[in-house]
Amino acid sequence: MDSKEINALVAENGLRVELDSVKGKRTVAVREFKRGDTILSIRPLYEFPARDNEESESRCAHCFARLPKRRPRCSQCRQTQYCSINCQTTHWTSRHYFECMKMDERAVDAACMELKPEFRPSLRMCVGVMRTMSFQTVPAWLRVQREAWHMLVTHRDKHPQFVLTQYEEIARVINTHHSDIGLDSTSDAIDVLCRSGCNNFAAYEPNGPRMSGYLCSPLVSLLLNHSCLPNAAFVYMGGMQIVRALDDIQIGDEITLAYMDGLQPRDVRQKQLSAVYFFDCTCDKCCGESARAQVDVLMSRALGVDGQMPEYLPTDYVQPPAIEPWVLRVIDMLLAHCQDGTRDGFDQGLLDCVGSLPPRNFSFAAYTHWLECQDDCLE
């Protein structure tokens, strides 16, 4: 990369960026990482908590935790709220000292009310990013994030027209209410929305699937490619985006994240990656010949030609739920492997266990069809 600061940070964390004939570039380890080790830790360029509604903040601006009834508030801007004094102090010393009085949240709230709720996070992110890009004196980590931002690709020519139409609506509101953030035209705002839309991250609650906030972290987006079988994942803790190893990583291994749920069937993953991130996944799970890749093919099998529901799956709650035979067989195999104390051959054993089952009995499509039938019964 051309940036000395980015290269220094990458090398400091035991990483190296290499050219790749398929992906363009990839980030590999130059030292070993054990499972659970921190690979990279950096504050996002801009982040904000998710809202339950647009009337008021419901989460801490620093850690994204739920706000208590008695909540500290920044004594300067009187807008930013926290779950504790500790979060307020840490947020001030880490970033709020240069943001305070420059981020007019009330003006952003007023602009958001002119848009549909699903468009409002995009407006907040666009305005927040552009305000952050305009600050003069900033810490080193933010300079790195800003340099990485300029290296991200907008993919504007690949966005479908309906998305560009939505972005145009958001851009018009931004230019009307926030003409001072450095965007000279609606087209400039659309470029920012395209760039952030395919590079942002979502933070989730530690003990649940509910989204807690939105992150724009260009360095992580720039460095780490996608894999449906990633060896790393990130968590958001105390204002930091922390990338940790999911498996032991050897020298020369590429560091990858999952941009979406890797448990989805292959065709769903491929469609979403192409539509949102504009690339075709070539990871081992999608294109490899391993046993795990073959299991992924089995899980993607559609329903039979007759379109009938799979066997052994109840369609109502009159009878006790039945356990599919393949589930019992997989459980037996798991117990056997646990007793042996080894994982060698597990993937092949799983493939042998389910490979001979009829498509109607073992497929993601079959399971989804069964869930739909359950919903119909409840209605």
C-alpha positions in Angstrom: 0.0 0.0 0.0 1.1 3.6 -0.6 0.4 4.8 3.0 3.3 4.6 5.3 1.1 4.9 8.4 -1.1 2.0 7.2 1.9 -0.1 6.4 3.5 0.6 9.7 0.3 -0.4 11.6 -0.1 -3.6 9.5 3.5 -4.6 10.2 3.2 -3.7 13.9 0.3 -6.2 14.2 2.2 -9.1 12.6 0.5 -8.8 9.2 1.5 -8.2 5.6 -0.5 -7.2 2.5 0.1 -9.1 -0.7 -1.1 -8.9 -4.2 -3.6 -11.6 -5.3 -4.5 -12.5 -8.9 -8.2 -13.1 -8.0 -8.9 -10.8 -5.0 -6.6 -8.0 -5.9 -4.9 -8.1 -2.5 -5.0 -10.2 0.7 -3.6 -9.8 4.2 -1.5 -12.7 5.6 0.0 -13.4 8.9 3.8 -13.0 9.4 3.6 -14.5 12.8 1.5 -17.2 14.4 -1.8 -16.4 16.1 -3.5 -18.8 18.6 -7.2 -19.2 18.7 -8.6 -16.2 20.6 -5.6 -13.9 20.1 -6.2 -10.3 19.1 -5.0 -9.8 15.5 -6.0 -6.1 15.1 -7.6 -3.5 17.3 -8.6 0.0 16.2 -11.3 2.6 16.8 -13.7 3.0 13.9 -13.6 6.1 11.7 -17.2 6.7 12.8 -19.7 4.8 14.8 -23.2 5.3 16.3 -25.6 3.2 18.3 -28.7 1.7 16.9 -32.0 3.2 17.9 -35.2 1.4 18.9 -37.0 4.5 17.6 -36.1 7.9 16.2 -37.6 9.8 19.2 -34.6 9.4 21.5 -31.3 7.6 22.1 -31.7 4.2 23.7 -28.0 3.1 23.8 -24.7 4.3 25.1 -22.7 6.3 22.6 -19.5 4.5 23.7 -20.2 0.8 24.3 -23.7 0.6 22.7 -25.2 -0.9 25.9 -28.8 -0.1 26.9 -29.2 3.2 28.6 -30.4 3.2 32.3 -33.1 5.5 33.5 -30.5 7.8 35.1 -27.9 8.4 32.4 -24.8 10.7 32.3 -24.8 13.2 29.5 -21.9 15.2 28.0 -21.7 18.5 29.9 -20.5 20.3 26.7 -22.8 19.4 23.9 -25.6 18.1 26.1 -26.6 15.6 23.4 -24.3 12.5 23.8 -25.6 10.0 26.4 -23.8 7.2 28.2 -24.6 4.2 30.4 -22.0 5.1 33.0 -19.5 7.7 34.1 -16.7 5.4 33.1 -18.0 5.2 29.5 -18.4 9.0 29.5 -14.8 9.6 30.6 -13.4 7.0 28.2 -15.3 8.3 25.2 -14.2 11.8 25.9 -10.5 11.0 26.2 -10.6 8.7 23.1 -12.6 10.7 20.6 -15.4 12.9 21.9 -13.0 15.7 22.8 -12.5 16.5 19.1 -16.1 15.7 18.1 -18.0 17.6 20.8 -19.8 20.7 19.5 -19.1 19.7 15.9 -21.6 16.8 15.6 -25.0 18.5 15.7 -27.2 15.4 16.4 -30.3 17.5 16.6 -29.8 18.7 13.0 -29.2 15.1 11.9 -32.4 14.0 13.7 -34.4 16.7 11.9 -33.0 15.6 8.5 -33.8 11.9 9.3 -37.4 12.7 9.9 -37.8 13.4 6.2 -36.7 9.9 5.3 -38.1 6.4 5.8 -36.8 4.7 8.9 -34.7 2.2 6.9 -32.8 5.0 5.2 -31.9 7.0 8.3 -28.8 5.0 9.4 -27.3 5.7 5.9 -27.9 9.4 6.4 -26.4 9.3 9.9 -23.3 7.4 8.7 -22.8 9.7 5.7 -23.0 12.9 7.7 -20.9 11.5 10.5 -18.1 10.2 8.2 -17.9 13.5 6.3 -17.8 15.6 9.5 -15.0 13.3 10.9 -13.1 13.6 7.6 -13.1 17.4 8.0 -11.4 17.6 11.5 -8.0 19.2 11.5 -6.1 17.9 14.5 -6.8 14.2 15.0 -5.0 11.3 16.7 -2.8 8.8 14.7 -5.4 6.1 14.5 -7.9 8.4 12.9 -5.4 9.5 10.3 -5.0 5.8 9.4 -8.7 5.3 9.1 -9.1 8.4 6.9 -6.3 7.3 4.6 -8.0 3.9 4.3 -11.3 5.5 3.5 -9.9 7.1 0.4 -8.6 3.7 -0.8 -12.1 2.1 -0.6 -13.9 1.5 -3.9 -17.4 2.9 -4.4 -18.6 0.3 -6.9 -21.2 2.9 -8.0 -21.3 1.4 -11.5 -22.3 -2.0 -10.1 -25.1 -0.8 -7.8 -28.6 -1.6 -9.0 -30.7 1.3 -10.1 -33.2 1.1 -7.3 -30.4 1.4 -4.7 -29.0 4.4 -6.5 -32.5 5.9 -6.5 -32.7 5.5 -2.8 -29.2 7.0 -2.3 -30.3 9.9 -4.5 -33.2 10.6 -2.1 -30.9 10.5 0.9 -28.4 12.7 -0.8 -30.9 15.4 -1.5 -31.9 15.6 2.1 -28.2 15.7 3.1 -27.4 18.5 0.8 -30.5 20.4 2.0 -29.7 20.1 5.7 -25.9 19.6 5.8 -24.4 21.7 3.0 -21.4 22.4 5.2 -19.9 18.9 5.3 -17.8 19.1 2.1 -20.2 17.5 -0.4 -20.5 19.8 -3.4 -23.3 18.0 -5.2 -25.8 15.2 -4.9 -23.5 13.0 -6.9 -20.7 13.4 -4.3 -23.1 12.4 -1.6 -24.1 9.3 -3.6 -20.5 8.3 -3.9 -20.1 8.5 -0.1 -23.2 6.4 0.4 -22.0 3.8 -2.1 -18.6 3.6 -0.5 -20.0 3.2 3.0 -22.9 1.0 2.0 -20.7 -1.9 0.9 -17.9 -1.4 3.5 -19.7 -0.8 6.8 -20.0 -3.2 9.8 -22.8 -3.9 12.2 -22.2 -4.4 15.9 -24.4 -6.9 17.9 -25.3 -7.3 21.5 -22.8 -9.7 23.3 -25.5 -12.2 24.3 -28.1 -11.9 21.6 -28.7 -11.4 17.9 -30.0 -7.9 18.2 -28.0 -5.2 16.4 -26.5 -2.6 18.8 -24.7 -0.2 16.4 -23.2 0.7 13.1 -19.4 1.0 12.4 -17.5 2.6 9.6 -14.0 1.1 9.9 -12.2 1.5 6.5 -8.9 -0.1 7.6 -10.6 -3.4 8.5 -12.7 -3.3 5.3 -9.6 -2.6 3.2 -7.4 -5.3 4.8 -9.6 -8.3 5.4 -11.3 -10.3 2.6 -14.4 -12.4 3.0 -14.5 -16.2 3.5 -17.5 -18.4 4.3 -15.1 -20.3 6.5 -13.3 -17.4 8.2 -10.4 -17.7 10.6 -11.1 -14.4 12.3 -14.1 -12.4 13.6 -14.5 -9.0 15.1 -16.2 -7.8 18.3 -17.0 -4.2 19.3 -16.0 -3.5 22.9 -15.6 -0.2 24.6 -15.3 1.8 21.4 -12.8 -0.6 19.8 -13.2 -2.9 16.8 -11.2 -5.9 17.8 -10.4 -8.7 15.3 -9.7 -12.0 17.0 -8.5 -15.4 15.7 -11.2 -18.1 15.5 -8.6 -20.8 14.8 -4.9 -21.2 15.1 -3.3 -19.2 12.3 0.1 -20.1 10.8 2.6 -17.8 9.1 1.5 -17.2 5.5 -2.2 -17.9 6.2 -4.7 -15.3 4.9 -6.7 -13.5 7.6 -10.4 -13.5 6.6 -13.7 -12.4 8.0 -17.3 -13.5 7.1 -19.2 -10.6 5.6 -22.4 -12.5 6.1 -23.8 -15.5 7.9 -21.7 -18.5 6.6 -24.4 -20.9 7.8 -26.8 -19.8 5.0 -27.0 -22.1 2.0 -24.4 -21.6 -0.7 -26.8 -20.1 -3.3 -28.1 -17.6 -0.8 -24.6 -16.6 0.2 -23.4 -16.2 -3.3 -26.4 -14.1 -4.3 -26.0 -11.8 -1.3 -22.3 -11.4 -1.7 -22.7 -10.5 -5.4 -25.6 -8.1 -4.8 -24.1 -6.2 -1.8 -20.4 -6.6 -2.1 -20.0 -7.2 -5.8 -17.8 -10.2 -6.0 -18.1 -14.0 -6.4 -16.8 -16.0 -3.4 -14.0 -18.4 -4.2 -13.4 -19.7 -0.7 -12.9 -23.4 0.1 -16.5 -23.8 1.3 -17.9 -22.4 -2.0 -15.4 -23.8 -4.5 -13.2 -26.3 -2.8 -13.2 -30.1 -3.0 -12.9 -30.8 0.7 -15.4 -32.8 2.7 -16.8 -29.7 4.3 -17.4 -28.1 0.8 -19.3 -31.3 -0.2 -21.4 -31.0 2.9 -22.1 -27.4 1.9 -23.4 -28.7 -1.5 -25.6 -31.2 0.3 -27.1 -28.5 2.5 -27.9 -26.4 -0.6 -29.9 -29.1 -2.3 -33.4 -27.9 -3.2 -36.5 -29.8 -2.5 -37.3 -32.8 -4.7 -39.0 -32.5 -8.0 -42.4 -33.2 -6.5 -41.8 -30.3 -4.1 -43.0 -32.3 -1.2 -42.1 -31.6 2.4 -39.2 -33.7 3.9 -39.9 -36.8 5.8 -39.8 -37.0 9.6 -40.5 -33.3 10.1 -43.8 -32.5 11.8 -46.1 -29.9 10.2 -48.1 -29.1 13.4 -47.9 -29.3 17.1 -50.4 -32.1 17.6 -47.6 -34.7 17.7 -44.3 -34.3 19.7 -41.5 -32.9 17.5 -39.6 -35.7 15.7 -35.8 -35.8 15.4 -34.6 -36.6 12.0 -32.6 -39.8 11.8 -29.6 -37.9 10.3 -29.5 -35.7 13.3 -29.2 -38.7 15.6 -26.5 -40.2 13.4 -24.5 -37.0 13.4 -24.9 -36.7 17.2 -23.6 -40.3 17.6 -20.6 -39.5 15.4 -19.9 -36.4 17.4 -19.9 -38.3 20.7 -17.6 -40.9 19.2 -15.1 -38.3 18.1 -15.3 -36.6 21.5 -14.5 -39.9 23.2 -11.6 -40.4 20.9 -10.3 -37.0 21.8 -9.5 -36.1 18.2 -11.0 -34.1 15.3 -9.1 -35.9 12.6 -11.4 -37.0 9.8 -14.4 -35.2 11.3 -15.4 -33.5 8.1 -15.1 -36.7 6.0 -17.1 -38.6 8.7 -19.8 -36.0 8.5 -19.9 -36.3 4.7 -20.1 -40.1 4.9 -22.9 -39.8 7.5 -25.2 -37.6 5.5 -24.1 -38.1 1.9 -26.3 -41.1 1.3 -29.4 -39.5 2.7 -32.1 -38.6 0.2 -32.2 -34.9 -0.8 -35.6 -34.5 0.7 -34.3 -35.5 4.2 -31.2 -33.4 4.4 -31.1 -29.9 2.9 -31.4 -26.3 4.0 -34.3 -25.9 1.6 -36.1 -28.8 3.3 -35.6 -27.3 6.7 -36.7 -23.9 5.6 -39.8 -25.4 4.0 -40.6 -27.1 7.3 -40.3 -23.8 9.2 -42.7 -22.1 6.8 -45.2 -24.9 7.5 -44.8 -24.3 11.2 -45.6 -20.6 10.7 -48.7 -21.5 8.7 -49.9 -23.8 11.5 -49.4 -21.0 14.1 -51.5 -18.6 12.0 
